[in-house]
Amino acid sequence: MEGEPITDFADFADFTERPGHADDSARPYGHRRSEPPPPLVGRDALLAALEARLAANGSAVLTGPSGIGKTALMETVGATAAARGELVLRAAGAETERWIPYAVLADLLDQIPPSRLAGLPEPHRSALHGILLRDRRAATAPGEATAVCQLAWRELLGRCATTDTVLVLIDDAQWLDTATVEAVRYAGRRLTGRGVRVVVAGRWPDATPGGSGPGPGSAGPGGAPPWSPTPTAVQLAVPPLAPHVLAELFEQYGLPARVATKLHADSGGNPYLALALGGAFTDRIPRHWRPAPLPQRVHALISERLDTLPAETRETLLMAAFATRPTVSLLLRAGRADAAHDIRLAAAAGLLVTEGGDLRFTPPAVGTVLAEYADPAHRAEVHTALATVVPDAAGRVRHRALAQAGPDAEVARSLVTAAEAASRQGSHRMAAELYLLAADRTPCELDAQRLEWLVAAAEAGASASLPELVHRAADAVLAADSPRSQRVRVRIALIDLSGQGLGEMDEILAAALLDAEGDPALMALVRLRLAWAALVDGQPERSARESERALAHARTVGDTATEAMALGNRAMTSRIMGHTDYDTHLEQALRLPQPPLRGWLHMAPRFFASRFAVFDDRLEDARKSLLRMLAMVERGSGEEVVHVLRGLSEVSVRMGRCQEALDFADRAVRIAEEASLSPGPGWYNAAVAELAGGSLARATGYAEHGLRASEQERDAIFRCRHLHVLGVARLRTGDLRGAVAMLRRIQQLDRSQGLRSPQVLRWHGDLASGLAALGEPDQAQEVVRAARAALGRGADGGAVTGQLDRAEAAVRVAHGEPEAALGLLRGAAKRFTSLGQPLETGHCLLEQARIERRRRRHSAARAAVDEALALFTRCGARPWAEQAGRSLDAVDAGGGTGRGGAETGAGGNGRVLQTPSPLTDSEERIAVLVGEGATNQEVATRMFLSVKTIEASLTRIYRKLGVRSRTQLSSWLRGAPGAPGGPGGPPAKS
């Protein structure tokens, strides 16, 4: 992929976080800022929390590693406050000035009009003038003089606050001088709530040089930073930016989403570092997913940050850099007794992130720079030490080889043996590194073997999604006098790196096809990739033809692995085009020996079988199969792992396992990002999981960015899927026209591509529902009719039939047939329940409630909403529960009286009230939670409802039960049948 030259990232990166801030310190904030700061992205929630704290006359502390964006937040808060007419005082600590008493306080004083200082009484005025003139005798005098300075600063701020609201912003607080810290803290404690707010930002913990100044060893109460301005200041950690947020940020520079997500992984979401890394793309974007060189600016930045760390910490990091999978426990076994402390310091410096027990350098080039600090003998010592503690045999072989220098045929053979073992175990990353190291250790007289190990390294590296390693190996093979077979194999490895971006690989595919000509074994491999490329490009018929060609070549040479994958692809093309022979192709593929685990499980027949089980709503079968596959690829890190996790997330959504769906999707997104894979597929499943159990806003964000990513990679498959998510999200937020527009695009794309199966991407019912709601029932009915026809006469259709029935119910309502609509909805709900799809059942119940409410049958409407809410709450389906809460409010507004005789009503701890009960299911759950002592806010959070809904429900509960308070409600519950302490219930807690 090749792009236009990109504008310089320097301005934005400098704004995001500027170490030092010498110029910013002198900026006269007290004179009212006029120019707005650059737009702040991805910080809405944090900015809102900070503004809320300031609005409540409170102070705050912003913490985070260097470059995370603390400065950007301070700029935005200061500009907003200045626009409101507040007096904004801004200063920053500097490492070179942290030993000068009152250095930062002097900068703050510089921004206060001289007339304010002139109005101070003596000796306050003289004390502050001494600070401004850097009078060392006044500034460093012990006892009384120090107290006078603190009193004077408090008096000055207090006087300013009588006419202006004052906001003090102090950045780089880890470098504040002690005198300034004490003065700010003294004034902050006494002026809290009197119009003076303080926001302090800094790195914490931080590795500051030794001395008497504030440092990591002098934490305040509760572990707060030593420079916290008041005891009640709220500490807000500035988190890394999310991948899709950085992708949005980089769009203005023309970077594709895939490159942006890789930059996110390499930077750990640190915006300053990500923008600095983006400087590698100033001239052009490398083609064919070739990694960009490390910008000199980033190399210098890493060196600067490493230089701030103690030598012992750098030694610990060097050992971590040489390990394949560094962990704190591994470092402890290797003799680094202070490893945990060293890692915390490195994280605070922005050099690494911790993920579970694993450590990851940000950027990965930190390891390269660390290696430059050590001479060859020292590096050999570290590898020798690691060889004695790493837990796996392949790792020990690797470290012993790296401890030696120069070619050695015996070492090379041991490396190959270890690589083969790692490959069989599915550890493709380790296998690739070992093969590459074996090629490096192979003597020049064994050049044929060296080339073979390079090819093997490229193939294993493609399976593990290691672009830098694959390109390095492929370049060496293509530059040598290598046989055609090896040239084809490394080109296929380059193609396999592309993921969904196969549309960018035309040049390499053409070269591979030319080299493979006349060799059926090689032609089978190339034709199979052409089939995959055509499918991603939205050409299923062409994909089917290429699959047939690959199949013929593979059968000629007895390549059963390629034959099985070609049959699997042929089955998929038949399925999505609505042909009935897909089962035949899949059965043939499953009868063949299964392809070995070489990174292609997601293209193996067993994976296609699990996908077809999802299409057929055999969710338990699909889940069991996918979980088994996940166990098979747990050592992997490439596409096969991502696709298995994506499949599990999709199945979990259908089964109502919302938290599980979110977890699987999050893992898929994370692995795809770290491996530089196409982000579109992972973002799609994240969006679907968010629709079910997260938030509609996040679902929309994932889908919007995923749509752009898929369009950039010419990925027709996930372009349609993201459009579907956007259509559904708009339906659920009431944007009917926007929803129909999105879903119509899918309809047009499906027609142009010849896709006719409603069971694959299930948009038909959603489009029909949207059309009916827009007052187009005839068009809606036509969509339903066409989808039923595509299912085939006599076909059950599974959940798709239920979705079409629900959509047809909307058409019946539009035609004035509510009873017929309710009959369709009840049938659909029964169908979904039998298929184990509770969210779909709940959706039908909400539609029933809507119809009943319009007919003014409020009791029936409440019963349907109550049942839906119970389903959604059990599933952890937050957006659906919130929608049910709004339906409940609508029923209440219409005069609903509630449903008596509820059979069960589980409370927060699974407690149940037995019949008879005058409360509905949801009211009983609220009553039990309140009876257990939960606040309205806590009940609302646990039930995914608004506080307003809880308050209204409590009013009804009190009225129905004849009680007037929470105490009386608790007493009623203790005496109610089935209640704790009541007849037939569990004993009350003592």
N, C-alpha and C positions, 0 to 999 in steps of 0.2 A: 504494500500500500504506500502511495507516495502522495504527499500533501504539499500545499503551498508553504512558503516560508512563514514562520510564526513570529509575531511581535515579541519584543523582549519581556520577560517575566519580571525583570528587576524591580520596577516600580511597585507592582503589587506585592511582591515578596518582601520588599523593604517595609511596606506598610504593615504587613501581617505581623512581623516581629523584628524589631531592630535592636540587636544587642548594643548596649552602651547608651544610646539616646542622648548623646551630648547636646545635639541641636535641639531635641524636643524639650529638654529640661528648661531651656531659656524661652520657650514659646510663651508669649504673654496671654495665657488663658483668661486671666482676670480682665483683660481688655476686650473680651467678647470675640470669639472665633467667628469668622465670616464664611470661610470655604467649607463645604461639607466633606466628610471623609468618604473614601471609596465604599461601595456597598458591602455590607457584611452578609456572608452567606452561611447557612447552616447553623446559625447561632440564635434563632428566634426564641427558643425556650429559655436558654441561658440568659439572654438579654432581658427577657420579660421578668425572670426571677430577680435579676439585679435591679431593674427599674422598680419592681414592687418593693424591694428592700429599701431603696432610697426614698420611695414615696412614703414609706412608713417611718421616715426619719432614722433609719438604721444604717449601719456601716457594713462593709463586706470585704472579704479577702479572696482574691482570685489566685489560684495555684495551678501549676502545670509546668511541664518541661519547656525548655527554650524552643521558641518558634511555634508554640501551639496556638497562638492567637490572642494572648492576654492584652497585648498592646492594641490590637484592633478593637477589642471590646472597650478598652479605656478611651480610645479615640471616639468611638461612637457614643458612649455614655457622656463624655465631655461635650461633644458637639450638640447632643440633644439638650443637655442641661443649659448650655450657653444660649441655645435658641429659645429657651424658656425665660431667659433673662437672669439666670443664676450667676453668681460669682464663682468661676471655676479656676482653681489653683492647681497647676500641674507640675510635677517634677519627677525625676528618676534617679535612682542610685547609679553609681559608676564604680567599677572595680578599683580603678586607680585612685578614687577619692574616698574610699570607705574608712580611711584612717583619719580623715580631716573632720574634727568635730563640727557639727551643725552645717555640713556642706550642703545637704539637701534642703534643710530648713531655710538656708539663705536663698536658695532658688525659689522657694515658695514666697518668701518675704519680698523678693524682687517684683512679684506680680501684684502686690497690694499697693494701691495708690499711696504716695508719700503723705498725703494729708491725713490718712488714717493713722499712720505711725506718729505723726506730729501731735495728734490729739491724746496720745498716751501719757500718763503721769510718769514722773521719775520715781524709781530708777528703771521702770519698764522700758521707756524709750531708749535710754542709754544701752540697756542690755541688748535690745534688738539691733540698734545701730552698730554695736560691737560685732554682732554676728554678720551683718551685711558688709562690714568693712574687713571681715575675717580677722578681727582683733583676737589673737590667740590668747592673750591674757584674760580677756572677758570670757572667751569661749571655753577655756580649759580650767578656769578657776573652780576649785572644789566647793562643795557645800552650798553656801548661801548664794553664790553667783549662779550656779546651775539652777537652783530653785527659782531665782529671779527670772532667768530665761524662760523656764517652763511657764511661770505665772504670766509673764509678758505675752507669750504666744497664745495662751488661753484667753487672756484679756482682749488681745487684738482680734482673734477669731470671733469672740463673743460680740464685740462691737460691730464687726462686719455683718454678723447675723441679724442685728437689729434692723438693718435696711435691706439686706439681700440674703436669699438662701445660699448657703456656701457648700460647695462640693470640692473636696480635696482629693486629688488623684495622684497616687505615688506608684511609679512603675519600678521594676527591677529592685524590689525591696530586699532581696538577698544581699545586696551591696550597700544597704543603708548604714550610715554611721550610727553608733550607739546613742549619741546625744540626740540626734533627730528622732530616733525611735522612741526614746523616753519622752521627748517633748510632745510628739504627736499623740502618744498614748495618754499622757497626762491630760491634754486638752480634749481628746476624744471621749474619755470617760466622763468628763464633767460637762460637756456640751451636747451629749446625746439627747435627742428630742428637742433641742433648742435651735434647730435650723442649720446645724453643721453635720455633714455626713462625710465619711472618709472611705475611699476605696483604695485598697493596697493590693498590688499584684507582684508576684515573685515566684521563683522556683523553690519548691519545698518537697522533700528534703533537698538540700543542695550541698555540693562539695566546695565550700568556700575555703580559701587558704587559711592556714592557722593564724591565731591571734586572739585578741580580746573582743572582736566584733561578734555580732550575731552569727551563729552558725548552726549546723544541724544538731549539735549537742545541747543547745539551749532552748529546747521547745517550751512553749508556754503551757498553760493548763489544758489538760485533755489532749496533749500532743499538737496544739495549735502552733503555727509559725511564731517565732519570737518577735516578729515585727507586726503582729496583729494589732490594729489600732485601738480596739476596745475589747473587753471580755465577752461582750455579747455579739461581736461581729460574726456574721454568717460566712462560713468558708465554702466557696464554690469552686470545685475543680473544673477546669476547662478541658473537656474531653476531645479526643481526636475527631476530625470531621468524618462523616459517613462516606462510603465510596461514591454513592450517587450524587452527593453534594459536591465532592471534588470534580466529578465528571461534569456537573453543571458549570462549575468555576472554569474548567479548562475549555469548555465549548467556545468561549469568546476568543480563544487562541487557536481554534481550529483543530484541537487534538481529539481523535476519536475516543469513544467511551472505553474501549478496551485498553488503550494506552493509559488513559486516566486512572483506571482501576489498578493497573500495574504500578503506577506512580503512587497510588494510595497505599498499596501493600508495601512498597519499598520505603515509604516515608512513615508508615504506621499511622496515617491520617494526620500527620503534622503538616499544616498548610505551608509554613515557611519552607520546610524541607522539600515538600512536593513541588512547590513552584521553582525552587532552585534546581531540582532534578529535571523539571520540565525545560530548563534552559538547554538541555541536550537536543531539543527539537526546534531550536531557533531557525536553523537553515531548512531542514526538510525532515519528514517522517520516514524512517527506514522502511524499506519494503520487505514483504514476506516475514513480518514479525521478527526481524533481526533486532537484537537489543541495541539501544543507543549507547554511545560511550559515556563514561562518567564525566560530567562537566568539571573543569578545573576549580570552579567556584565551590562545588560540593566537596571536592577533595580537600580544599583548604578549610572549609567549614568543619569537616570531620576532624582534621588535624587540630584545629583550634579547640574543639570540644574535648578531644582526648588529652590535650595538654593541660586542661583544667583539673584532670583527675590525678589522684596519687599514683605513684609508680606501681604500688601493689595492686591497685584496682586495674590498671592497664594490663598487668600480668594475668590477672584472672580473666579479663576479656580476651586476651590472646589465646588462652586455652579454650575458651568458649568458641572463638572464631575457628579454631582448627577441628573442633568436634563436628560430626555430621548432624547430630541432634543434641545440642547443648541443653543441659538442665542444671539447676542448682545442685541437685543430689550428685550428678556426675562430677561437678567441679569440687564438691566436698570430698568425694572419694579420691580425687586426684590431688588432694592435699591443700586445696584453697579454703582454709578454715573460715575466712571472712567473706565467702562467696556471696551470701545473701546481702550483706552490707554493700559489697562492691556492685552488685547488680542494681540495688536501689539507687546508688549514686549515678550509675551509667544511665538508668532510666530517667532520672531527673535531668540529666544533661541531654536527653533526647537522642541517645545513641542506640537504644534497644527498647523493645516492648516485651512484656511477659504474657504468655497465653497459656493458662493452665500451669503446667510445670515446665513448659518449653520456653526457650529464649529465642528472640528473633531480632537481628540487628536491623536498624533503620538509619540509612539504607543498608542493604547487604554488603555494599562496598566498605563498610566499617571494618570488616574482616581483612580486606585487602590492605587497607591503610595500617591496621594493627601489625600485619605481617611485615610491613616496611620498617617498623620500629625494631624488629629482631634480626640479628645476623643468622646465617645458615646454621651455625652450631647451636644457637639457642632454639631455633625452630625445630631442629632434630631432637633436642632434649624434651621439648613439649610433646612432640608426637610419640616419643618413646614412653613418656609418662602416661599419655592417654591410652596407648596400646595395652597397658596393664589394667585399665579400669573400665573400658567400654564393654557393654554387656554382650555384644554380638561378635561372632567369629569373623564376619566380613569386615566389621569395623576394625578389629585387631589387625587383620591382614593389611588393611588400608594404611593404618598409622605406622606399621612397621615398614611398609614400602616408602612412605613419605619421609621416614627418618633416614632413609638412605638416598644417596645421590647417584645419578648416572644410570645408563642402561644395564640391565641384568636379566638374561633370559629366564633364569629360574624364578626370579621375583615376578616377572611378567606372567609366567605360567600359573603361579599361585594366585595372582590377582584375577586371572581369567576363571580359574576354578571357583573362586569366591563369588565372582560376578554371576556365573551360571547358577550357583546356589541361590543367590539373592533374587535372580530373575524368576526362578521356580517358585519362590516364596511370595512373589508379587511385589518385592521391594525394588521397583524399577529405578528409583533415584540412586540407590546404592549401586545397583548393577551398572548404570550408566557411568557413574564416577569411577568405578573399578575398571571397566573396559577402557575408558579414556586414559587412566593411569597406566594400565597394561600396555597400551600403544606407546605411551611416553617412555616406558621402561624397556621396550623391545629393541634389541640391537639393530643397527642399520642393515646388517646382512640378512635379517629376517623381515624384509620389507613387506612381503606378501601377507605375513601374519599381522604385521602392524596395521595394514590397511583393513584387514578383516576385523580387528578389534575396534578400529575407528568406526566402521560401519555398524558394528554391534552397539557401540556407545551411542551413535546417532539414533538407532532404533529404540534402544531402552530410554534414551533421553526424551524422545517424542512421546513415549508412553507415560513418562513422568512429567511431561510438560516443562522441559528445561531448555528454553530457547537458546541461551548463550552456549550451552554445551553442545546442542545439536548443530548449531551453525559452525561452531569451531571444528567439530568432527567432519561435517559435510564439506566445509571449505578445504580441509586437508585432503579428503578423498578426491574431490573434483579437480583439485590442482595437481594431483599426481597422475601418473600413467596407469590408471586403474581400469579394471575390466568393466564391461557394460553392466553386468549384473550389480556390481557394487555402486555404480553411478545411479542406477535406477533405485536401488534400495535407499541411498541417502536422500535422493530427491523425494521419495515417498515419505521418508521421515520428516522432511521439511513440510510436505503437504499435510501430514498428520498433525503437525503443530498448529495448524490454522483453525481447528475446531469448526465453528459455524462460519468462519471467514473463508470458506473454500472458493468463493467468487473472486478472491484476489490472487488465486494461485494458477491462473491460466497459463502463464509463461512456464512455470515449473512442470505443470501437467503435460504441456506440449513437449518439453524436453524429455520427460520420462517416457512418454509414448514413443518418441522417436528412438530412444535408446533400447526400448523393450521390443521393438518390432522384430518379428520372427521368432521370438522366444515365448511360448504360451504360458510358461510359469510366471514370467515377468508381466506379460500382457494381462493375466488374470488380476494381478495386484493393481495395475494402473486402471484397468476398466472398472474395478470395484470402487476406486476413488472417484472416477468420473460419474459413477452411479450416485454416490453420496453427494457429490457437488450438484448434480442436476436436481436431486430431491430438495436440498437446501435452497436452491434457486427457484423453487416453485414449478419444476417441470417433472412431475411424476411419471408421465409416459416415457419421456427420454430416460429417466432413471431406471424404469423397468427394462428398457432395451439394453442399456449398459449392463444391468444386472445379468441379463441373459447371456451377453457376450462374456462377461467375467465367469459365469457359470460354465460355459462351454470350454473356455481355456483351462479352468481349474480341473474339470473332469478329464481333460486330455492328459494332464500330467499327474493326476491323482492327488491334487492338493485339496484335501477334505476341509481344512480350516477355512480357506478362501471360499470353497463351495458352500459351506454352511452359512457364512456371512452373506454371500450373494443371495442365497435362498431366503434368508431372513429379510434382506432389503426388498426382495421381490414380493414377499408376503406383505410387507408394510405398504408398498405402493399399491398393491391390489386392494388392501383394506381401505386406504384413504380415498381411493377412487370408486369405492362402492362395489367392487367386483366380489364374486362369491368364491373364488378359487384360493383365497388367502390361506385357508386352513390346509389345503393340499401342500402349498409351498412350505408352510411352517412345519408340518408333520415330517416332510422330507428332510428339512434342516435338522430337526430334533433327533432323527434316526442316525445322523452322522456322528462320528466322534466329535465331542465338543472342542472348540478351539482352545489352545493352551492360554493360560492367564498371562498375556503379554500386553496388558493395557487396553484390550479390546472387548472386555466383557459387555460393554454397552452396545456392541454390534453383534453379539453372539445370539444364537437362537433362543437361549433360555431367557435373555433379557427381553427379546421381542415377545416371547410367550407371556411374560409378566405384564407387558404393555397391553397386550390383547385382553388379558384378564381384567385390567382396569377399564378398557373400552366396554367389556361385557358386564361390568359391575360385579365381578367376582373378587371383591375387595380383600376378603380374608386370604384367598389363594395368592393374590398379588402381594400382599404384605408378607406372608410367610416366605415367598420366593425371594423378594427383595431383601429381607433381613438376612437370609442365607447368603445372598450375593454380597451384601455389605460385609459380612464376616470374612468372605473370601478375598476382598480387596482392601481390607483394613490397613494393610501396610502401604498401599498406594497413595498417590497424591495427584493424579491426573484426571482426565475426563471421565474414565469409568467410575471413579468414586463420586464425582459430581452428579453424574446421571443416575446412579443408584440412589443417592440422597434425594435428588429431585423427585424420583419416582415415589420414594417413601413419603415425602412431604405431600405430594398430590393425593396419595391413598389416605393419608392421615386426615386431610381436609374432608374428603368424602365421608370418612368414618366418624367425623366429629371429634377427632383427637387434636384439638386446635393448638395446644401448647407443643405437642409433639411435632405438628406440622411446622410451626415457627422454628423450632430447634433444628429440624432436618434442613429446612430452607436456609437458615443462617449458616450452617456448616457448609452447605453447597456453595453459597456466595463467597464465603471466606476462602475455601480451597481454590475456587475458580480465580479469585483475585490474586492470591499468592502465586498461582501457577501461570498467570498471564493468559488465562483462557477467555473465551468470549463471555462477556457478562450477561448477555441477553437471556440465556436459559435460566441461570440462577435467579436473576431479578424477576423473571416471570413467576417462578414458584414462590419467591418471597412475597410478591404482590398477591398471589392467590391465598397464601397463608395469612397475610394481613387482612384481606377481605373477610376471612373466616374468624380469626381470633386476635387481630391486632388493631389496626385503625384504617379507616377508609382513606385518610389523608396520606398515610405512608404507602398504602397499596397504590394509590394514584401516582405518587412520586416514583415508586419502583417501575410502574408500567410506563410512565412517560419517558423515563430515562432508558428503559429497556427497549421501547419502540425506536428511539433514536439510535441506540446501539445496533439493533437488528437491521435498520435501514442502512446504516453505515457499512455493515458486513454483507448486505444483499441477502439477508436471511429471511426468506419468505415464511418459513415455518413459525418462527417466534414473532415475526411482525404481526401476524394474524392473532396469535395468542395474547400479545400485549394489547392489541386493539380490543379483544374480548374483555380483558380486565377493565380497561378504561370505560367500555360500554356499560358493564355491570356496575362499576363504581358510580357512574353518572346516573344510572337508573335509581340506585339506592339513595342518592343525595337529591333526587328530584329534578335533575337536568335531563328531561326526557328527550328534547331535541338533540342535545349533544350525544346522548346515549344512542339514539337511533342512527345518527350520522356515523358514529364509530362502527356500529354493528352492520350498517349497510356497506361499509368499506370491506368488511370481511366477506359479506355475501358476494360482492363483485369480484374480490380476489379468488374466492373459491370457484366461482364460475369460470374465470379465466384460466385457472390451473386444472380444472377438471376434477375437483374434489367434491365427492357426493355423499360421504358418510357422515350422518349427524351424530354418530357415536364417538367421533374422535375429538373434535372441537365443538362443544355444545352451546352454540350461540343462537340457535333457531328459536327456542322458547323465549329467550331474552328479547330478541328483536320483535317477536310477535307481541309480547307483553308491552313493550314500549310503544309500538304502533297503536295498539288498542287504547292505551292511556292517552295517546295524542289525538284520539278521535278518528283513527283509521282502522276500524274493525275489519273491513273487507280485505285490506292489505295484510292485516295480521292473520286472518283466516287462510289466506293464500300461502303465507310462510309456513303455517302449521300443516296445511294440506301437502305442500311439497316435501316437507320433512318426513311426514308419515309415509309418503310414497317412496322416498329414498330408503326408509327402513325396510320396505317390502311387505307385501300382504302376508298376514298371518304371523309376522315377526313380533315377538314380545316387545323388543325395544328397550327393556330394562328401565333405567332411570330416565332415559331420553323420552320415553312415552309419558312418564309422570310429568316431566317438564313441559311437554307439549300439551298435556291435559290442563296443567295450571295456566298456561298461556291461553288455551281455548276458553277457560273459565272467564278470563278477562274479556274475551270476545262476546261470550254469552251475556255478561253483565252489560256490555255496551248495547246489546240488542234487547235489553230489558228482560232477561231470563235468569234472575238470581237463583232460583231453586236448581236449575240445571247447572249453573256455575258451582253452587255448593256441592252438588253431587260429584262433579268432576274433581273438585278440590279434596273431598273426602276420599275418593278413590285414589287420587295421587298420593295423599298422605299415607294411606294404607300401603301403597306400593313402596314408597320410600322407606317406611318403617321395616317392611319385610326385607329390603335390600341393605338395611343397616346404615342408612344415610340420614341421621337425625337433623342436620341443618336444613336439608330439603324438606323434611317433614315440618319443621318449625316455620319455614317459609310459607308452606301451604296454610298452616294455622293462622299466620298473620293475614293472609289474603282472605281467609274465612272471616276473621274478625272485622276486616275492613268492610266486607259486604254486609255483615250483620249490623255493624254500626250505622251504615247508611240506611238500613231498614229500620233503625231505631230499636233493634233487639239487643239492648245493652247487656243483658245478662249473658246471652249467648256469645256476644263479642268478648266480654270479659273472660268467659270460660276459655275461649280459643287463645286469647292473648296470654292468659295465665299458664296454659299448657305449653305454649311456645316459649315463654320466658323460663319455665322450668327446664325445658330441653336445652336452651341456649346456655343457661347458667351451668348446668352439669357439664356441658361440652367446653366451657371456657370460651364461648364465642362472643367476645366483648362487643363487636359492632352490631351483631344481631340482637344481643340483649339490650343494647342501647336503643335500637330501633323498636324492640318490643316495649321498652319503657315509654317511648314516645307514643306508641299505640295505646298504652295504658292511660297516659295522660289524656289522649283524645277521647277514650271511652268515658273517663271520669268527667271530662268537660261536657260530654253529651248526656250525663245523668245516670251513669251506670250505678247499680246498687250492689254489685258483687254477687257471688255465687255461694250459697250455703251448701253444707254437706260435703265439703272437700274431703276426699278420701285420705290423702296424705299431704303433708307439708313439711319438708325437711328444713331444719334450721342450719345454722353455721356449722354445727358439729354432727350433722346427720340425725338430729333428734326429730321425732315425728309425733304430731298430735293426731290421735285417732278420732274417728267420727263419734258423735256428731260435732261439727265445728261450724260456726257461722262465718269463718274466714275462708278466703280463697287460698290457693296454694302459695301464691307469692306473698299474700298478707301474713300467712302463718310463718313463712321463712323470716319475714321482717320482724314479726313479733318475737320469735325465739331469739334472733340475734340481739334485738333490743333488750330482751329479758336477760341475756347473758352479759349485758353491760356495754354493748357496742354503741358508739355514737352514731348520729345520722350519717356523718361523712364516712365512717367505717362501714356501715351497712351499704351505703351507696357504692362504695368501692368494691365490696365483695359481691354485690349483685349486679354490677355494671349498669347502675341506674343513676339518675341525677338526684341530688339532695332534695330538690323540689318534689320529685316523685315520692321519695321516702317520707317527707313531711306530710304530703297529702294522704299517703297510705296509712300513716300513723293516726291521722285524724279519723279516718274511716274505722280503723281497728278500735280506737278508743270508743267511738260511737257504738259500734256493734257489740262490744264487750261490756259497755256500761262503766268504763274506767276513765280516770281523768289524769293519770300520771304514769310514769315509767315504773314507779314503785308498785302502784296498784296493778299494772300490767304483769309485773313479775309475780305478784301474789296470785293473780288469776292463772298464770301459766303453771305455777306450782300445784294448783288444785285442779288443773284441766286433765282429762283422761289422756294418758300417754305423755304428759309433760313431765319434766324432771321433778320428782318428789310427789307427783300426782298419782291417782289411781291407775294402775296398769303401766306406769312409766318407770324409768330407771330412778334409782335413789338420787336425791338432790346432793350436790356437792357440799361437803362440810367446809 
